[in-house]
Amino acid sequence: MEIVCTPEELRIFELVGNASAELNVSCYLIGGFVRDKLLGRPTKDADIVCTGDGIALAHAAAALLKPRPHVSFFKNFGTAHFRYNDFDLEFVGARKESYRAESRKPDVEPGTIEDDQLRRDFTINALAISLNKDDFGKLTDPFDGLADLERKIIRTPLGPDVTFSDDPLRMMRAIRFATQLNFEILPEVFEAICRNCERIKIISQERITDELNKIMAAAKPSVGLDLLYKSGLLKHFFPQAVDLTGVEIIEGKGHKDNFYHTLQVIDNTAAKSDNLWLRWAAFLHDIGKPATKKFEDGHGWTFHGHEVVGERMTPRIFKQLKLPLNDRMKYVAKLVALHLRPISLTKEDITDSAMRRLLFDAGEDLEDLMILCESDITSKNKMKVKKYLENFEIVKERLVAVEENDRIRSWQPPISGDEIMQIFNLTPSREVGVLKNTIREAILDGVIPNTFEAAYALLVEKGKELKIQPVGNFIRPSGGEG
């Protein structure tokens, strides 16, 4: 393993070394930049630790760069940051820490580079490279982190119970690194996570969810999600996911383990898309099953309406996990609500009307919905999966044909709500909503074509039922759609 830096990175590091010499302090690259460079992974940021004032070093280093970058600093934490040519540098003074049992906020005092390495979470993150002139580029590896990189293991510099009790977020980070790097957590380290899992309660939900999202964004999220479950961490911040686990058997009939099915669906989705929120839709697609599980004599296990329950649960889960309560949440809830629809269309004799309704309801999210639904086709029976996938391809072809003919996804009503009010001389009211809905349902059902003339004729008929009638002949302004 060797570190290969770009000429620009080397130039910046040499200038940082010059700045530290001016201040008469030592400085080192440490942590993720060193680890990722040794692994050949791309990185756009670097942490620099110095045996002195990290904020002063940041300002001194910035002064040697042209154009001079703006330095952001936080006196309370003794950290500083600047960005230069798309490269982020974080500065901090070397320190040693001690913790109190009820808090993850340490008591901090200045320390040596050895003290700073000792407080690091994992041996692979304690590797340091000197930026000092007398030994520039020298690797300092007090805990055999280089060997751990080669063996692909996650290990703590101190005893794991001390490491995780001091800062419980490190348990999430261990699982995240194992997932991202395809490393194994050393058995005694994982056992310590299990013993200390309850300590995660003192960590803010925002920080937990930040690590969870990094796991969800990995190439194979199931690795980390399974470790979160087996360690006991998951139940402390996402018990609804744990409720999916297990298989119940009555009269010889059992259902699949919905937790491990969900993990497979997430992985299937991840193989097709990097969209984090589509992966969240995969995570939550069956979240309503525990609440709807029922055993029916002569039939077996059912989960009727779990998609509706799951849609309702999504906003609460997003709020609980401190995920964004905006269009992303609505997108996930929408996909959860619709995730059974394409599968139901694999049955015979499905009408174009059903196709139009799916196109209308999914709208611009249809492609993502289809990825989710295809990912949801899981079974140990390979022939069953093959048949479902073949039928699914037929559904996709029919959806394309119906969309080309009817343009439902970009559908706009041939007569707007404002025009309905003009036609019948109405103010905003229930009747306007009823008339708008009548047009939409008739077009989706194929009762009338998507034209102004057909919609107007239908409105007149519906108006009679509602005991309202047009006021004269409505003439659409020029430029309106007909």
Secondary structure as UniProt FT lines:
FT   HELIX           7..23
FT   STRAND          27..30
FT   HELIX           32..39
FT   STRAND          45..50
FT   HELIX           54..63
FT   STRAND          72..74
FT   TURN            75..78
FT   STRAND          79..84
FT   TURN            85..86
FT   STRAND          87..93
FT   STRAND          95..98
FT   TURN            101..102
FT   STRAND          107..110
FT   HELIX           113..118
FT   HELIX           123..125
FT   STRAND          128..130
FT   HELIX           133..135
FT   TURN            136..137
FT   STRAND          139..140
FT   TURN            142..143
FT   HELIX           145..151
FT   STRAND          153..154
FT   HELIX           160..166
FT   HELIX           169..181
FT   STRAND          184..185
FT   HELIX           187..196
FT   HELIX           197..202
FT   HELIX           205..216
FT   HELIX           222..231
FT   HELIX           234..237
FT   HELIX           239..242
FT   TURN            243..244
FT   STRAND          249..250
FT   TURN            251..252
FT   STRAND          253..254
FT   HELIX           258..272
FT   HELIX           276..284
FT   TURN            285..288
FT   HELIX           289..292
FT   STRAND          294..296
FT   TURN            297..299
FT   STRAND          300..302
FT   TURN            304..305
FT   HELIX           306..320
FT   TURN            321..322
FT   HELIX           327..338
FT   TURN            339..340
FT   HELIX           341..344
FT   TURN            345..346
FT   TURN            348..349
FT   HELIX           352..362
FT   HELIX           363..365
FT   HELIX           366..375
FT   HELIX           382..406
FT   TURN            409..410
FT   HELIX           417..424
FT   HELIX           430..444
FT   TURN            445..446
FT   HELIX           452..465
FT   TURN            466..467
FT   TURN            478..479
//
